[in-house]
Amino acid sequence: MIRVGLMGFGRIGRNLYRLAAETDDVEIAVVSDIAEPEILHYLLQRDSIHGSFEKEARFENNRLILDDGRSARMVHGASPGDVPWDGYKVDLVIDATHKFLSKEHMEAHLASGARRVIIANLPEGGIDRVVLVGINDDKVQNSDRLISAGSSTTTAMALMLKIISSRFAIERAMMTTIHAYTSDQPLQDSAGTDFRRSRSAADNIIPNTTDSPGWVEKIMPEFAGKLEGIALNVPVADGSLLDLTLHLENADVSIDDVNQAARDAAAKQPNIIGITEDPIVSSDVIGNRHSVVFDTRATMKSQGRMVKVIGWYDNGWGHAARMLNLVRAYANLNGQGGAA
């Protein structure tokens, strides 16, 4: 059993707990957060997006206890360094707070006894490795201690580029993510650090910046200098869309050629890449574990060399599923193994 310490029991943290509960090889052994444990337990059991927790975790003596005996100790931790991870004998720590993204923050976890730290976001500054499962997870090394799992949008963009570039040379690409609103956005207009993100997430389409193109260029250097992107936060709670416009080197490419490349990629990586031939909408991908679901009906091509493709993703659930894949990838380096 791979023992995981978890800091941050927000959306990603609770998704991780639910997904780990379905496995037979991963145990969330410690949950650290600043909120009241009773409220965190309630939010785990009753989720407005994903519904009630089918497994049901009992809350007893400050522990979340599953029927199979797996138990997670609930502790108060406001920042890295607050939890003595070595005292709980965890194999690694996942920081899902979305707040502590620097090398210094991650090193504070190590100083508190963590053997390895994975953050659920893109990092601020240099760390050992940024891993996008399905792209470069075959490069992980036992010496990695400070790791980022990237982001749902970064992984979706990288996979879409991988699908197309496996068959067709790409000169340049521009991405727009039509992204569900996030918990750090206000539901009513409220002054914040950014003008547009001070506006109500429930009432507006809000243009936002994204670091995904820059990180994809670093992880996939064949695209260096070729990528741009923007995010639009929209008034839906879950279910996002990645719109990718590509300028190909060869004009002799059909819509069927592009869609077949996606079908073939999904057959090679069925747990990561999905395909839909149906006219789906954003709510249809809620709870989908793929990092991206390629929409064959949406593929477009101009008379020249320009192609547009669309991929859907559950920006919380799919990312949490990839983080469990990453946990196993590092556990395998230590000979722990586990179910896929």
C-alpha positions in Angstrom: 0.0 0.0 0.0 1.3 3.4 -1.0 0.9 5.8 1.9 0.2 9.4 0.8 0.1 12.6 2.9 -2.2 15.2 1.6 -2.1 18.9 2.3 -5.1 20.8 1.1 -8.6 19.1 1.1 -10.2 21.4 -1.4 -11.6 20.2 -4.7 -8.5 18.4 -6.0 -7.8 17.0 -2.6 -11.2 15.5 -2.1 -11.2 14.2 -5.7 -7.9 12.5 -4.9 -9.3 10.9 -1.8 -12.4 9.6 -3.6 -10.3 8.1 -6.5 -7.8 6.6 -4.1 -10.6 4.9 -2.2 -11.5 3.0 -5.3 -8.0 1.5 -5.6 -6.4 -1.3 -3.7 -2.9 0.1 -3.6 -3.1 3.8 -2.5 -4.0 5.0 1.0 -4.5 8.7 1.9 -2.9 8.3 5.3 -2.9 12.0 6.5 -5.1 14.9 5.5 -3.9 18.4 6.5 -6.1 21.5 6.2 -7.0 24.6 8.1 -10.8 24.1 8.0 -12.9 22.3 10.6 -12.5 18.5 10.2 -16.3 18.0 10.5 -17.0 20.4 7.7 -14.3 18.8 5.5 -15.9 15.4 6.1 -19.3 16.8 5.2 -17.9 18.2 1.9 -16.3 14.8 1.1 -19.6 13.0 1.6 -21.8 15.6 -0.2 -20.3 17.1 -3.4 -22.3 19.6 -5.4 -20.6 18.5 -8.7 -19.9 14.8 -8.3 -22.7 13.9 -5.9 -22.6 11.8 -2.8 -19.5 9.7 -2.0 -20.4 6.1 -2.8 -17.7 4.6 -0.6 -18.7 6.7 2.5 -15.9 7.6 4.9 -16.8 7.6 8.6 -15.5 10.4 10.8 -14.3 9.0 14.1 -11.6 10.3 16.5 -10.4 12.8 14.0 -10.0 10.2 11.3 -11.6 9.4 8.0 -12.2 5.7 8.0 -13.3 3.5 5.0 -15.0 0.2 5.4 -11.9 -1.6 4.2 -10.0 -0.3 7.2 -8.0 2.4 5.4 -7.7 5.5 7.7 -6.7 9.1 7.2 -5.6 11.2 10.2 -7.0 14.7 10.0 -4.5 17.3 11.2 -4.3 21.1 11.2 -1.6 22.5 8.8 -1.6 26.0 7.5 1.6 25.9 5.5 4.5 23.6 4.5 6.5 22.7 7.5 3.5 22.5 9.9 3.1 18.7 9.6 5.7 16.2 10.8 5.3 13.9 7.8 7.9 11.3 8.9 5.9 10.6 12.0 3.0 9.3 9.8 5.3 7.1 7.7 4.0 8.4 4.4 5.8 7.6 1.1 5.2 11.0 -0.4 3.3 14.2 0.1 0.8 15.8 -2.3 0.4 19.6 -1.8 -3.0 20.4 -3.3 -3.5 23.8 -1.6 -2.8 25.7 -4.9 -0.9 28.2 -2.8 2.6 26.8 -2.1 4.2 26.5 -5.5 7.8 27.6 -5.0 10.9 25.4 -4.4 11.3 26.9 -0.9 7.7 25.8 0.0 8.3 22.3 -1.3 11.6 22.0 0.5 9.8 22.9 3.7 7.8 19.7 3.3 11.0 17.8 2.9 12.4 19.4 6.0 9.3 18.2 7.9 10.0 14.6 6.9 8.5 14.2 3.5 10.5 11.9 1.2 9.0 13.4 -2.0 6.6 16.2 -2.7 4.2 16.5 -5.6 2.3 19.8 -6.1 -1.0 19.8 -8.0 -0.2 23.0 -9.9 2.5 24.4 -12.2 5.5 25.5 -10.1 6.9 29.0 -9.5 10.6 28.6 -10.3 12.8 25.6 -10.8 12.2 22.2 -9.3 13.4 18.7 -10.1 10.7 17.9 -12.6 7.3 18.9 -14.1 5.5 15.7 -15.2 2.6 15.5 -17.6 1.3 12.0 -17.5 1.1 10.7 -21.0 3.8 13.0 -22.2 7.0 12.6 -20.1 6.1 10.4 -17.2 8.5 7.8 -18.6 11.4 10.2 -17.7 10.8 10.2 -13.9 13.8 9.3 -11.7 14.2 8.1 -8.2 16.3 11.2 -7.4 13.3 13.5 -8.1 12.2 15.0 -4.8 10.4 18.2 -5.9 7.8 17.5 -8.5 4.9 19.2 -10.2 2.0 17.4 -11.8 1.4 20.3 -14.1 -2.2 21.3 -14.6 -5.3 19.9 -16.3 -5.1 22.5 -19.1 -1.3 22.0 -19.6 -1.8 18.2 -19.9 -4.8 18.5 -22.3 -2.9 20.9 -24.5 0.2 18.8 -24.6 -1.8 15.7 -25.5 -3.7 17.4 -28.3 -0.4 18.6 -29.7 1.1 15.1 -29.4 -1.9 13.7 -31.2 -1.6 16.0 -34.2 2.2 16.1 -34.4 2.5 12.3 -34.4 1.2 12.5 -38.0 1.5 16.1 -39.2 4.2 18.7 -38.8 3.0 21.8 -36.9 4.4 25.2 -37.7 2.6 27.1 -34.9 -0.5 26.8 -32.7 -2.8 28.9 -30.6 -4.8 27.6 -27.7 -7.9 28.9 -25.9 -9.2 27.1 -22.9 -12.9 27.7 -22.1 -12.5 26.9 -18.5 -15.0 26.4 -15.6 -14.8 29.0 -12.9 -12.4 28.3 -10.0 -12.8 28.6 -6.3 -10.5 31.7 -6.1 -13.0 33.7 -8.2 -15.8 35.7 -6.5 -19.4 34.9 -7.2 -20.2 38.7 -6.9 -18.1 41.6 -8.0 -15.3 42.0 -5.4 -12.1 43.9 -5.5 -9.1 41.6 -6.0 -5.6 41.7 -7.4 -6.7 41.5 -11.0 -9.2 43.7 -12.7 -11.2 41.1 -14.7 -11.0 38.4 -12.0 -12.6 40.9 -9.6 -15.8 40.4 -11.5 -18.5 37.8 -10.8 -17.6 34.3 -12.0 -21.3 33.4 -12.0 -22.3 36.1 -14.4 -19.4 36.7 -16.9 -17.1 35.2 -19.4 -13.7 36.4 -18.0 -10.5 36.5 -20.1 -7.6 35.2 -18.1 -3.9 34.4 -18.7 -2.6 30.9 -18.8 1.0 29.6 -18.3 0.2 26.3 -20.2 1.8 27.2 -23.6 5.1 28.2 -22.0 5.3 25.1 -19.9 4.4 22.9 -22.9 7.3 24.5 -24.8 9.7 23.6 -22.0 8.5 20.0 -21.7 8.1 19.5 -25.5 11.0 21.6 -26.9 10.0 20.8 -30.5 7.3 23.4 -30.0 9.6 26.1 -28.6 8.5 29.5 -29.9 5.5 28.1 -31.6 2.7 28.3 -29.0 0.4 31.0 -27.6 -2.7 30.8 -25.5 -5.4 32.5 -23.4 -8.0 31.3 -20.9 -11.7 32.2 -20.7 -13.3 31.4 -17.4 -17.1 30.8 -17.9 -20.1 30.4 -15.6 -20.1 26.6 -15.3 -18.9 24.8 -12.2 -17.1 22.0 -14.0 -16.4 20.7 -17.5 -13.8 22.6 -19.6 -12.9 22.8 -23.3 -9.6 23.2 -25.1 -9.8 24.9 -28.5 -6.6 24.5 -30.4 -5.9 26.1 -33.8 -2.9 24.8 -35.7 -1.0 25.9 -38.8 0.3 22.8 -40.4 3.3 22.6 -42.8 1.3 20.5 -45.3 -2.0 21.6 -46.7 -2.8 18.0 -47.9 -4.4 17.0 -44.7 -8.1 16.2 -44.3 -10.5 16.3 -41.4 -10.7 12.5 -41.6 -6.9 12.3 -41.4 -6.9 14.4 -38.2 -9.7 12.5 -36.6 -8.1 9.2 -37.4 -4.9 10.3 -35.7 -6.9 11.0 -32.6 -8.6 7.7 -32.7 -5.3 5.9 -33.0 -3.8 7.9 -30.2 -6.8 7.0 -27.9 -6.3 3.4 -28.8 -2.7 3.6 -27.6 -3.4 5.6 -24.4 -7.0 4.6 -23.6 -6.9 5.7 -20.0 -5.6 9.1 -20.8 -7.1 10.1 -24.2 -10.8 9.7 -24.9 -12.7 10.1 -28.1 -16.3 11.3 -28.6 -18.2 10.9 -31.9 -21.3 12.3 -30.2 -22.4 15.9 -30.0 -21.5 16.3 -26.3 -21.6 19.4 -24.1 -19.5 20.4 -21.0 -21.7 18.6 -18.4 -21.2 15.3 -20.3 -17.5 15.2 -19.2 -18.1 15.7 -15.5 -16.6 12.7 -13.8 -14.6 11.7 -16.9 -11.1 10.4 -16.0 -9.4 11.1 -19.3 -7.1 14.1 -19.5 -8.7 15.1 -22.8 -11.7 13.8 -24.8 -11.1 14.6 -28.5 -14.3 15.8 -30.2 -14.3 14.4 -33.8 -17.4 16.3 -34.8 -15.8 19.7 -34.0 -12.7 19.2 -36.2 -12.4 22.0 -38.8 -10.0 22.8 -41.7 -9.6 25.8 -43.8 -8.8 25.7 -47.5 -5.1 26.3 -46.6 -3.1 24.7 -43.8 -5.2 25.8 -40.8 -6.9 23.1 -38.6 -9.0 23.6 -35.5 -9.5 20.8 -33.0 -11.5 20.6 -29.7 -10.9 18.5 -26.6 -13.0 18.3 -23.5 -11.9 17.7 -19.9 -13.1 17.6 -16.4 -10.5 20.0 -15.0 -10.6 18.5 -11.5 -11.4 14.9 -11.8 -9.1 14.0 -14.7 -6.2 15.9 -13.2 -6.7 14.0 -9.9 -6.7 10.7 -11.8 -3.4 11.6 -13.4 -1.9 12.5 -10.0 -2.7 9.0 -8.8 -0.9 7.7 -12.0 2.1 9.9 -11.0 2.1 8.5 -7.4 2.3 5.0 -8.8 5.0 6.0 -11.3 7.3 7.1 -8.4 6.2 4.1 -6.2 7.3 1.8 -9.0 10.8 3.3 -8.9 11.0 2.1 -5.3 9.6 -1.3 -6.1 6.2 -0.8 -4.5 4.2 -1.5 -7.7 0.4 -1.3 -7.8 -2.7 -1.6 -9.9 -3.0 0.6 -12.9 
